Amino acid sequence: MTAQLTYEELATLMKNGAGLTVDPSEMSSRPGSAFDEYGLDSLGLLGIVAALENRYGHPLPVDADRCKTPGEFLDLVNNTLVTGA
């Protein structure tokens, strides 16, 4: 079974890691919106990256915490999970 990160899971990670309440359907309808529009800064994204690395047991690409949008982040994470890189 291939693991895929969803907008719902990303919203949960944003809530748990940064205390932000974000509507996952809003993120999915606007995948190019900037994380800072939701109040997520680079430190918050770094925490999400660390949580995902712990969950999946391998590191994400070094530029994962530099993603600017939810769509960009999900593409990067999900492509990494598929390739196992």
C-alpha positions as CSV (number, residue, x, y, z in Angstrom):
1,M,0.0,0.0,0.0
2,T,1.4,3.4,-1.0
3,A,1.1,6.1,1.6
4,Q,-0.2,9.5,0.3
5,L,-0.4,12.6,2.3
6,T,-3.8,14.3,1.9
7,Y,-5.0,17.9,2.5
8,E,-6.9,16.6,5.5
9,E,-3.8,15.2,7.0
10,L,-1.9,18.3,6.3
11,A,-4.5,20.4,8.0
12,T,-4.3,18.1,11.0
13,L,-0.5,18.4,11.1
14,M,-0.9,22.2,10.9
15,K,-3.3,22.1,13.8
16,N,-1.2,19.8,16.0
17,G,2.2,21.3,15.1
18,A,1.4,25.0,14.8
19,G,-2.0,25.4,16.4
20,L,-3.6,26.5,13.1
21,T,-7.1,25.7,12.2
22,V,-7.3,25.3,8.4
23,D,-10.1,24.1,6.2
24,P,-8.6,21.2,4.1
25,S,-11.2,21.8,1.4
26,E,-10.0,25.4,1.1
27,M,-6.4,24.3,0.7
28,S,-7.4,21.7,-1.9
29,S,-9.4,24.2,-3.9
30,R,-6.5,26.7,-3.8
31,P,-3.4,24.5,-3.8
32,G,-1.2,27.4,-5.0
33,S,-2.1,29.6,-2.1
34,A,0.8,30.5,0.1
35,F,1.3,28.8,3.5
36,D,1.6,32.3,5.1
37,E,-2.0,33.0,4.0
38,Y,-2.9,30.3,6.6
39,G,-0.5,31.6,9.2
40,L,2.1,28.8,8.7
41,D,5.7,30.1,8.8
42,S,8.9,28.2,7.9
43,L,9.4,27.0,11.5
44,G,5.9,25.5,11.5
45,L,6.6,23.8,8.2
46,L,9.8,22.5,9.5
47,G,7.9,20.9,12.4
48,I,5.5,19.3,9.9
49,V,8.4,17.9,7.9
50,A,9.9,16.4,11.1
51,A,6.6,14.8,12.1
52,L,6.3,13.2,8.6
53,E,9.9,12.0,8.7
54,N,9.1,10.3,12.0
55,R,5.8,8.9,10.7
56,Y,7.3,7.4,7.5
57,G,10.7,6.4,8.9
58,H,12.8,8.2,6.3
59,P,13.9,11.7,5.5
60,L,12.1,14.0,3.1
61,P,14.1,16.0,0.6
62,V,16.2,18.8,2.1
63,D,14.1,21.4,0.4
64,A,10.8,20.2,1.8
65,D,10.7,22.9,4.4
66,R,11.1,25.5,1.7
67,C,7.9,24.7,-0.1
68,K,5.7,27.8,-0.4
69,T,2.3,26.3,-1.0
70,P,0.2,23.3,0.1
71,G,0.1,21.9,-3.4
72,E,3.9,22.1,-3.8
73,F,4.4,20.5,-0.4
74,L,2.0,17.6,-1.1
75,D,3.5,17.0,-4.5
76,L,7.0,16.8,-3.0
77,V,6.0,14.6,-0.1
78,N,3.9,12.2,-2.1
79,N,6.4,11.9,-4.9
80,T,9.0,11.1,-2.2
81,L,6.8,8.5,-0.7
82,V,6.1,6.8,-4.0
83,T,9.8,6.7,-5.0
84,G,11.0,6.0,-1.5
85,A,13.8,8.5,-2.0
